[in-house]
Amino acid sequence: MRDFKKYDIWQLSHSFTLEIYKITSLFPKEELYGLTSQIRRASSSIPTNISEGCGRNSDKEFNQFLNIALGSASETEYLLILAKYLQYFNNEIAENQIEKINSIKSKIYKLKQILIQQQEKPKA
């Protein structure tokens, strides 16, 4: 079993989720059960799935949870774009958060590639 807290990608996605909670606290109150809730769930799903994957028994299972985390990261990216177009935060904040989520997506993808390479290595 892996310790999810030791993974840089978990730490980054956890910090990112905390930022999303702060930013969305400023969204209009009528969005509380709409966009605010959805972007919070999508962003928190990233470190949640990394954590759950770390508790699994194989690299193959871990990789599947990274796939789910990657999907949640893409969902989060779209919701950030939507919030930007709805002008729920300024362009600087929006672009900064979009840059962060794309960095997270890239790091998840790289970790997935490492796991795939490890699975393909012949066992002695």
C-alpha positions as CSV (number, residue, x, y, z in Angstrom):
1,M,0.0,0.0,0.0
2,R,1.3,3.4,-0.9
3,D,1.2,6.6,1.3
4,F,-0.7,9.0,-0.8
5,K,0.6,12.0,1.2
6,K,4.1,11.4,-0.1
7,Y,3.0,11.9,-3.8
8,D,3.7,15.4,-5.1
9,I,0.7,15.1,-7.3
10,W,-1.6,14.5,-4.3
11,Q,-0.1,17.4,-2.4
12,L,-0.5,19.7,-5.4
13,S,-4.1,18.6,-6.1
14,H,-5.0,19.0,-2.4
15,S,-3.6,22.5,-2.2
16,F,-5.4,23.3,-5.5
17,T,-8.7,22.1,-4.0
18,L,-8.2,24.3,-1.0
19,E,-7.7,27.3,-3.3
20,I,-10.8,26.4,-5.2
21,Y,-12.8,26.3,-2.0
22,K,-11.6,29.8,-1.2
23,I,-12.2,31.2,-4.6
24,T,-15.7,29.7,-4.9
25,S,-16.7,31.2,-1.6
26,L,-16.9,34.5,-3.5
27,F,-19.2,33.1,-6.2
28,P,-22.8,34.4,-6.3
29,K,-25.0,32.8,-3.6
30,E,-27.4,31.5,-6.3
31,E,-24.6,29.3,-7.5
32,L,-24.1,27.6,-4.1
33,Y,-25.9,24.4,-5.3
34,G,-24.9,24.8,-8.9
35,L,-21.4,25.8,-10.2
36,T,-19.9,26.3,-6.7
37,S,-20.9,22.8,-5.6
38,Q,-19.9,21.2,-8.9
39,I,-16.4,22.8,-9.2
40,R,-15.7,21.9,-5.5
41,R,-16.7,18.3,-6.1
42,A,-14.7,18.0,-9.3
43,S,-11.6,19.5,-7.8
44,S,-11.8,17.5,-4.6
45,S,-12.3,14.3,-6.7
46,I,-8.7,14.6,-7.9
47,P,-6.8,14.1,-4.6
48,T,-9.6,11.8,-3.5
49,N,-9.1,9.4,-6.4
50,I,-5.3,9.5,-6.0
51,S,-5.7,8.6,-2.3
52,E,-8.1,5.8,-3.1
53,G,-5.8,4.5,-5.8
54,C,-2.9,4.4,-3.4
55,G,-4.9,2.0,-1.2
56,R,-5.3,-0.5,-4.0
57,N,-3.2,-3.6,-4.4
58,S,-1.7,-3.1,-7.9
59,D,-0.3,-0.6,-10.3
60,K,-3.1,-1.4,-12.7
61,E,-5.7,-0.5,-10.1
62,F,-3.8,2.6,-9.1
63,N,-3.6,3.6,-12.8
64,Q,-7.4,3.3,-13.1
65,F,-8.0,5.7,-10.2
66,L,-5.5,8.1,-11.9
67,N,-7.7,7.9,-15.0
68,I,-10.6,9.0,-12.9
69,A,-8.6,11.8,-11.3
70,L,-7.5,12.9,-14.8
71,G,-11.2,13.0,-15.8
72,S,-12.0,15.1,-12.8
73,A,-9.1,17.5,-13.6
74,S,-10.5,18.0,-17.1
75,E,-14.0,18.6,-15.7
76,T,-12.5,21.1,-13.2
77,E,-10.7,22.9,-16.1
78,Y,-14.0,23.3,-18.0
79,L,-15.8,24.6,-14.9
80,L,-13.0,27.2,-14.4
81,I,-13.4,28.3,-18.0
82,L,-17.2,28.6,-17.5
83,A,-16.7,30.6,-14.3
84,K,-14.3,32.9,-16.1
85,Y,-16.8,33.5,-18.9
86,L,-19.5,34.1,-16.3
87,Q,-17.1,36.6,-14.8
88,Y,-17.2,35.1,-11.3
89,F,-13.5,35.9,-11.0
90,N,-11.1,38.1,-12.8
91,N,-9.0,36.9,-15.8
92,E,-5.7,36.8,-13.8
93,I,-7.2,34.4,-11.2
94,A,-8.9,32.3,-13.9
95,E,-5.7,32.0,-16.0
96,N,-3.6,31.1,-12.9
97,Q,-6.1,28.4,-11.8
98,I,-6.3,27.0,-15.4
99,E,-2.5,26.9,-15.6
100,K,-2.4,25.0,-12.2
101,I,-5.0,22.5,-13.3
102,N,-3.2,21.8,-16.6
103,S,0.0,21.3,-14.6
104,I,-1.8,18.8,-12.4
105,K,-3.2,17.0,-15.5
106,S,0.3,16.8,-16.9
107,K,1.8,15.3,-13.7
108,I,-1.0,12.8,-13.4
109,Y,-0.4,11.7,-17.0
110,K,3.4,11.4,-16.3
111,L,2.7,9.2,-13.3
112,K,0.4,7.1,-15.3
113,Q,3.1,6.6,-17.9
114,I,5.6,5.5,-15.2
115,L,3.0,2.9,-13.9
116,I,2.5,1.6,-17.4
117,Q,6.2,1.2,-17.9
118,Q,6.5,-0.6,-14.6
119,Q,3.7,-3.0,-15.6
120,E,5.4,-3.8,-18.9
121,K,8.8,-4.7,-17.4
122,P,9.4,-8.4,-17.5
123,K,9.5,-10.0,-14.1
124,A,12.7,-11.9,-13.3
